[in-house]
């Protein structure tokens, strides 16, 4: 290949001195390499005299072949990388409503960590839909609100978020906390069944056991609808305490969230995947996710 490169330089410059400068070498060794190539091919490639250099018919025929050979040789490194590179797969990770920024940041870190092997894209949905998506193979991973149970799935808790009472601000002005007994005149309103995680059914039972039995059931609405009802002054709900939680985006200005003095609900979020895929096509992705989400966060 070096001899061909020397030949092409001389053929394009038609001047040994100019070709030698281009190749960063002396003229005499260059002349010797061209003679070596001519001897190997059994053909004269240049007509030379003291004033000029010209290609012979054999030299003219060799020039395009030499250029093609050099181009092919130069392309070997990237062709080899392409041939040996593991192909990227496009996969989905499920994201529930109101995901905490700390978890969203970890999703971003995971996306970067696996970018050479996986194109990780986010897919929104309620917890029941996300869990079903993982089970059915449409989602590779999901962040879902606990509890949920499926023998085909594996889960690790990645965050616990303290919850408080979302109450009408004017009724609890100046208060820094609230007891369940303070809520006796208000109805408890939970998210509609089609959007709420199973955890709210657990909360409902716990509240009933603690004497909160007045209920208000909503349909055909979402988290913003709950805030509308609470702001009316006749109901309370349970929501995330931490101000950084995106769940506060659904809260109206005349609704405030206060910690309980005698009740301490926690909303747990888990990372979930299929057992069999963690040993198969998603082995590297799940391993990376375990590392990124290694330490559960408490908020």
GIMO-V449937 format. One record per backbone hydrogen bond with DSSP energy under -0.5 kcal/mol. NH is the residue of the N-H (numbers start at 1). CO is the residue of the C=O. Records with the same first field share a line. If there is no record, write none. Layout:
NH=CO, CO
This chain:
5=1
6=2
7=3
8=4
9=5
10=6
11=7
12=8
13=9
14=10
19=15
20=16
21=17
22=18
23=19
24=20, 21
25=20
30=26
31=27
32=28
33=29
34=30
35=31
36=32
37=33
38=34
39=35
40=36
41=37
42=38
43=38
47=54
48=46
49=52
54=47
56=45
60=56
61=57
62=58
63=59
64=60
65=61
66=62
67=63
68=64
69=65
70=66
71=67
72=68
73=69
74=70
75=71
76=73
79=75
80=76
81=77
82=78
83=79
84=80
85=81
89=117
91=89, 119
93=121
94=141
95=123
99=96
103=100
104=100
105=101
106=102
107=103
108=104
109=105
110=106
111=107
112=108
113=109
114=110
115=112
117=114
118=114
119=89
120=118
121=91, 119
123=93
125=95
130=126
131=127
132=128
133=129
134=130
135=131
136=132
137=134
138=133
139=133
140=92
141=92
142=272
143=94
144=142, 270
146=268
153=150
154=273
156=271
158=269
159=269
160=297
161=267
163=265
164=239
165=258
166=164, 237
167=165, 256
169=254
172=168
173=170
175=172
178=259
182=179
183=180
184=181
186=183
187=234
188=214
189=236
190=216
195=192
196=192
200=197
201=198
202=198
203=199
204=200
205=201
206=202
207=203
208=204
209=205
210=206
211=208
212=207
213=211
216=188
226=222
227=223
228=224
229=225
230=226
231=227
232=228, 229
233=230
234=229
236=187
237=166
239=164
241=162
245=242
248=245
249=246
250=247
251=248
255=252
256=167
258=165, 256
259=176
261=178
267=161
268=266
269=159
270=144
271=156
272=142
273=154
275=152
278=274
279=275, 276
280=277
282=277
283=280
286=282
287=283
288=284
289=285
290=286
291=287
292=288
293=289
294=291
296=294
297=158
299=160, 297
